[in-house]
Amino acid sequence: MRHWILTSLFLLAIQSAHGADLIEFWNTPRHGGNSFNRLPPNQAYFQALQGYGATWVRLSYDKWQPEQRDFLLGNADAYQGLATADLAQLRQVLDHAHGAGLKVVIAPLSLPGMRWSQNNHDQFDDRLWQDKHYWAQAAAFWRDLAQALKDHPAVAAYNLINEPAPEKLGGLAEHADPQRMQQWYAAQQGGPRDLPGLYQQLLAAIREVDPDTPIMLDAGWYAAADAFAYWPAALSDERVLYSVHMYEPYAATSAPNMTRKKPFAYPGPVPFAGHTEQWNAQRVAQYLQAPLEWFDRVKLPHSRLVVGEFGCMRRLPGCQQYLEDVLTVLDKNALHWAFYSFREDSWDGMDYELGTAKVPWRYWQAIEQGTEDPLKRAATAAFEPIRKRLQQ
């Protein structure tokens, strides 16, 4: 009996130390990149990112070839258990990241009842936000995934869902003022569009099998930096990180801008929240105060705030200045961040190592043929705002 008790205490001590290590990783500002590739990355890919000085990677698997309809989920219409071959593939990629010395945040783009639009004929899937039946399936999925991955040494957090948008078809305008957001949430709380409520249910399911791994939560309205404004409080779990994405002003930084006869410039006047504003370093800094103000209001340390994505179209004049302006704010506030994106093999728009030139036809040919990305990368001027900070 005495031997059994000592062994149990030893195992509990190991588990506790493991948990402490995971959350302590986030006590220091961590800088990395996003991996949204169509082919599962190999170790050389992760070594290249780590070679720049990155400490973590935010990993999405939804573009990989699935065993069934949806990678890992089997079918987002009716989750019945993890797809075995997909889980093995994910484990192998995590092994590659660990071998390169990177921590990984796992970031699904789909949940049951919320299939990523690019895997859904470009249609926004609102079912998760209409029917709590899908909440239960999502909780089962995350319980299963946490059970499977909780001991993998590469995993630094579970990012429960990328860019949720329960507000999109729910009657709340994007970038509404805080008072309007709070009024909207008061009417939705407890219903299927209650994002903090969903997170609480998923978190409880994960903690049934994994008490230690940090949980990362994106704000609503596609992780907008001002969308925590309606949350009345932080979640009670002390191992929770809160994430926003930074592409504002989206009308200037995004792909559709490049197709305009006269693209919006940065710095310059850009449409935002229904009117035109002057966007520059000062406006970027002002906008990014929104999550910091919410953190202060709910009494969270800034070390729990993550800018999980940020970027702009690399061929847009002013993109380099935009990256510089965003990163200046993030570093001034000692925030965690991950740029979008690192060596993406399905879209070149924010692959800054490619500079500002168009990619050759062989890049698109490789996508059509399902073969490896043939382009060489280098530390270009477009990448410099990110590169110099990764190496600090």
ABEGO torsion letter per residue (X at the ends): XAAAAAAAAAAAAAAAAAAAAAAAAAABBBBBBBBABABBBBAAAAAAAAAAGBABBBBBAAABBBABABBGAGBAABBAEBBAAAAAAAAAAAAAAAAAGBBBBBBBABBBGBBBAAAAGGBBBAAAAABAAAAAAAAAAAAAAAAAAAABAABABBBABBGBBAAAAAGBBBGBBAAAAAAAAAAABGBAABAAAAAAAAAAAAAAABAABBBBBBBBGGGBAAAAAABABBBABAABBBBBBBAOBAAAABAAAAABABBBBOBEBBBBGGBBBBBBAAAAAAAAAAAAAAAAAAGBBAAABBBABBEBBAABBGAAAAAAAAAAAAAAAGBBBBBOBBGBAABAAABAAAEABBBBAAAAAAAAAGBBBABBBBBBAAAAAAAAAAAX
